[in-house]
Amino acid sequence: MATKVRRVDYFYTTVQDQPGEAYKLLSDLEKLGINLLAITAVPTGPNQTQLTIFPEESLMLTTEAKKVGMKLDGPHRAILVQGDDELGAIANIHMKLYAAKINIYASSGITNGKGGYGYLLYIRPNKFDMAAKALGI
């Protein structure tokens, strides 16, 4: 698989930090027909968790979320890189951004266990277009 780099939107929502809350959100999204590219969860206090969702179709998510009263903060922009898991794959992405003097302020990556990987990059909004250009998108 060739390396695929693309812009993606993401949205935040906050849930109570208790069993079943992520399931409820994911189940609701499934019922709405929303396919996700990625999701992350980070605690934001003793009793809350911030879920970050990356929909395949942002417009569909915002339209359907409004219909059911789902509160989302976004869209925000990120970069999603997917490709073959090979030595130095992520370093190569960082090298291109370093050469363009772009800082990544947060990221998450994972392999799929079958030779591929995904990598989410969060770039500050004032540098996002420059980062996209440096990565060829």
C-alpha positions as CSV (number, residue, x, y, z in Angstrom):
1,M,0.0,0.0,0.0
2,A,1.4,3.4,-0.9
3,T,1.5,6.0,1.8
4,K,-1.8,8.0,1.9
5,V,-1.8,11.4,3.5
6,R,-5.0,13.4,3.8
7,R,-6.7,16.1,5.7
8,V,-9.4,15.0,8.2
9,D,-11.8,16.8,10.4
10,Y,-12.3,15.9,14.1
11,F,-14.8,16.8,16.8
12,Y,-14.7,16.8,20.6
13,T,-17.4,15.8,23.0
14,T,-17.1,15.3,26.7
15,V,-18.7,12.4,28.6
16,Q,-18.8,11.3,32.2
17,D,-15.9,9.0,33.1
18,Q,-17.9,5.9,33.8
19,P,-18.5,2.5,32.2
20,G,-20.6,2.6,29.1
21,E,-20.3,6.2,28.1
22,A,-18.1,5.6,25.1
23,Y,-20.3,2.7,24.1
24,K,-23.4,4.9,24.2
25,L,-21.7,7.5,21.9
26,L,-20.4,4.9,19.5
27,S,-23.7,3.1,19.4
28,D,-25.5,6.4,18.7
29,L,-23.1,7.2,15.9
30,E,-23.6,3.7,14.4
31,K,-27.4,4.3,14.5
32,L,-26.9,7.5,12.6
33,G,-24.8,5.8,10.0
34,I,-21.6,7.6,10.9
35,N,-18.4,5.7,10.0
36,L,-15.3,6.7,12.0
37,L,-11.7,6.9,10.8
38,A,-10.4,7.1,14.4
39,I,-11.4,7.9,18.0
40,T,-9.3,8.9,21.0
41,A,-10.3,9.3,24.6
42,V,-8.4,11.4,27.2
43,P,-9.4,12.2,30.8
44,T,-10.0,15.9,31.4
45,G,-10.7,15.7,35.1
46,P,-11.6,13.3,37.8
47,N,-15.0,12.6,36.4
48,Q,-14.9,13.5,32.7
49,T,-13.4,12.1,29.5
50,Q,-13.0,14.0,26.2
51,L,-13.7,11.8,23.2
52,T,-12.2,13.0,19.9
53,I,-14.0,11.5,16.9
54,F,-12.7,11.5,13.3
55,P,-15.7,10.9,11.0
56,E,-15.3,9.7,7.4
57,E,-17.9,12.3,6.4
58,S,-17.9,15.5,8.5
59,L,-21.0,17.1,7.0
60,M,-23.0,13.9,7.6
61,L,-21.9,13.9,11.3
62,T,-22.8,17.5,11.9
63,T,-26.1,17.2,10.2
64,E,-27.1,14.0,12.0
65,A,-25.7,15.2,15.4
66,K,-27.9,18.3,15.3
67,K,-31.0,16.2,14.7
68,V,-30.4,14.3,17.9
69,G,-29.0,17.1,20.0
70,M,-25.5,15.7,20.2
71,K,-23.1,18.4,21.4
72,L,-19.8,18.5,19.4
73,D,-17.0,21.0,19.3
74,G,-15.6,21.2,15.8
75,P,-14.8,20.7,13.1
76,H,-11.1,21.0,13.7
77,R,-8.4,19.9,11.2
78,A,-5.8,17.2,11.5
79,I,-3.7,15.1,9.1
80,L,-4.1,11.3,8.8
81,V,-1.3,9.3,7.3
82,Q,-1.8,5.6,6.4
83,G,0.7,3.3,4.8
84,D,3.0,0.3,5.0
85,D,4.6,-0.2,8.4
86,E,8.2,0.0,7.6
87,L,11.2,1.2,9.5
88,G,11.4,5.0,9.4
89,A,7.9,5.6,8.0
90,I,6.9,8.0,10.8
91,A,10.4,9.6,10.9
92,N,10.0,10.4,7.2
93,I,6.8,12.4,8.0
94,H,8.5,14.2,10.8
95,M,11.5,15.0,8.6
96,K,9.3,16.7,6.0
97,L,7.7,18.8,8.6
98,Y,11.0,19.6,10.3
99,A,12.4,20.8,6.9
100,A,9.4,23.1,6.6
101,K,9.8,24.3,10.2
102,I,6.4,22.9,11.3
103,N,5.9,21.7,14.8
104,I,3.5,18.8,15.6
105,Y,1.9,19.6,18.8
106,A,0.2,16.2,19.3
107,S,0.1,12.9,17.5
108,S,-1.1,9.3,17.8
109,G,0.0,6.3,15.8
110,I,-0.7,2.6,15.7
111,T,0.1,-0.4,13.5
112,N,-2.7,-2.7,12.4
113,G,-0.7,-5.9,13.0
114,K,-0.8,-6.8,9.3
115,G,1.9,-4.5,8.0
116,G,0.1,-1.2,7.9
117,Y,0.0,1.8,10.2
118,G,-2.1,4.9,10.9
119,Y,-0.8,8.2,12.2
120,L,-2.8,11.3,13.3
121,L,-1.1,14.6,13.4
122,Y,-2.4,17.7,15.1
123,I,-0.9,20.9,13.7
124,R,-1.6,24.4,15.1
125,P,-4.2,26.1,12.8
126,N,-1.9,28.9,11.7
127,K,0.6,26.3,10.4
128,F,-1.8,23.7,9.1
129,D,-1.8,24.7,5.4
130,M,2.0,24.9,5.4
131,A,2.1,21.4,6.9
132,A,-0.3,20.1,4.3
133,K,1.8,21.5,1.5
134,A,5.0,20.0,3.1
135,L,3.3,16.6,3.0
136,G,2.0,17.0,-0.5
137,I,-1.7,17.5,0.2
